[in-house]
Amino acid sequence: MLSNAAGNFSSVRPPGHHPAGDAPLIRLDAVNAHRRGLSHLRRLESEAIFIMREVAAEFSSPVMLYSIGKDSAVMLHLARKAFYPSRPPFPLLHIDTTWKFREMISFRDAAAREAGMELIVHTNQEGLRAGITPFTHGSSTYTNIMKTDALKQALTAGRFDAAFGGARRDEEKSRAKERVFSFRTENHGWDPKNQRPELWNLYNTRIKKSESIRVFPLSNWTELDIWQYIEEEQIPIPSLYFAAPRPVVRRNGRWIVVDDDRLPLDPGEMPEMRTVRFRTLGCYPLTAAVESSAADLPAIVREMALARTSERSGRLIDHDEAGSMEKKKREGYF
C-alpha cells in the first residue's frame, strides 16, 4: 500500500519533476547553486546530486543501499534526478532480514519497478538456516548476523567499490562524526580516527583494491528537511509513516506493532488498537511506533518542527549497550 502523499507511483511526475523543456534546474550542481538563489532545500538537493555524479564518475562499481524508509525514498528520488533522462548507473541493494514489515517489501518491489533499476536482494542464508531471529538470539546478535554480516556478504559478492547510504548526521552521535565519503577497510570496517579531510566539496576518492567507500549524500540534511522535501516533491513513501489505527502491544514502554503471527505474545498479553505511526522503519519487532494523529504530510511536517526526541529513539538496536551504534558501524553496519 502506497502513501496518501501521492496515491501510487504512476501518478508521480517524471524524476526531473519539471515540465518538458524546463531542464536547467535539473542540471544545477553544488558549484553554481548559490548563483541561482536556491532555497535551503534546493541547495541540499544540489549538493546531493553533485555527490552522486561524483561517485558515478570516480568509481567503477557503485551501488545504492535501499532500506525502504523515507531517507531511501529521498535518495532514490535524487538519484533519478541526477541522471535524468537516463536511469541511475548503479543497482539498488536491499538487505532482507525476513523481518521487515510486509508493506515494506511490496513497496520496495514497486519502487524498483517504477525506477526501472536492477534490485539486488540479499539474505544471510547461514543465519536463516541457523534460525536467527530477534527473539531467539537477541537484538544485538540478530543485527550483527542478519544485517551487518549480510551487508558485507552482498558488497563483497558484488565487488562494489562505493555504496550510497541514506544516513544523516543529525540521527545519532556516531553518525555525526562520519564523513560524506566514509572510507572502509577491505573487511568493510570503519575507523573514525582514520578518515580523510573533506574541504568544501572536494572529496578524496582514491582507494586500494578491495577497499571501499560508503557515501552519504544526505549527511547535511535533517529529519525536518527530509519531510519538507518529501512534501514538496510528493515522493511516495510507505503508509506506515502516517498515523492510523494499528494492532500494538506495550513492551518496555514502547508500542510494538503486531505485523504478523510470528510475534510471540507474553502470557495474558493481547494486542490493542492504537493510532500510531513510525518515524523510522526497520525490522518490525525492533522498531517502536509513536502515538500520533499526523495522517498526512503537512501534519507530519508540523509534528517534526516541534519534536524534541531523536527519530532513532524508537530503534531498539540503538540501545543494546553504550555506544552500540558506533560499535556496529566499526564492524561494517550501514
Phi, psi and omega in degrees: 000127181270164185290162174277012175287320182226353177085299177203167185295325185293341181273354182280142178296163176304158187303336176292333176060030178221151177300160180304135179091347181266059186274340186306320182297326180297326186274358179294146174226180186296337184290319184249010185300319185294336182286338184265004180063043184286153176288173178304314181294323180289330175292316177297318178300314181298318178298315181296319179295319177301316180298316181296319179292325177298317179295315180299328182278330190257341183246149184273334185214073178277163177213152178250119176288130184235106184259002172082359180276186183296322180292321176296322179297317178294317181298317178295318178300316179295321179297320179293324176292318186300327186243010178299138009271002176281167173280154175303137186276044178200158179273170171263144178234123176242129175269111184262110179276351186075006180241019175286160172301142182302321180298326182298321183292316178294324178294317178305311183295320179293320180295318179295319178297315181298321180283343183068030183252151174294136178244117176261123178246124182234135174234139176289100185293327178296317178295323179295315180294329180281356178073033180288122177222165177297339185267324184278331186237358180086158186294324183292309179296317179301313181296318181298317184278312188273343178248297185296306180298320180297318179296315180297321177300313183293318180293321178292314181297323181276353182053042180279133180260352175212138181228119175286136174230156184263016181294149178234152184292335184279354185289316192198151190298325180288330178285338180294335181257012179270140179287164172297314174258100187262112183290136178234145180286179179296340176262013178070015180282156180241125176245105183298342179271354182236062179239168188258146177294145177236105183260120183054238178247035179257123184237136177272111184257007183285128176220158175276166177301135180082349173275169181207173179232134168264131185244129185239086183291347179259014185308319186269003178275155171251170178301320179294320176303315181302312182291321178295323179291318177300318179294315183294320183267354182054053181277129178295138177220159178300145181292350177299339179284346183257141182297134179197157176295127181219149178285126184224161169233153181265117180232118178052042177079010181234152178268120178250123180285135177273096186274332176205181186279008177279344181286113181288131179265140176289159178305127179081356182278132180229131176299145176232157181271127176224148176275106186224166172213175180245139172268337178215149183240138177205212175291130193297327178290346185245014182232118183271144174269165177238143175291132186197156174249007183284099185254004176213172185296314178302322180292322178294318179300317178297318180296318181292329179295337181254357185294141179235009178237154179289145177298331183278003174296342178270359178268111184295332182291339180285351184245018180300319181196168178298131180069025186295323181294316179297320178300315179297318181293322177299330182274353177118009180297167184310000000 
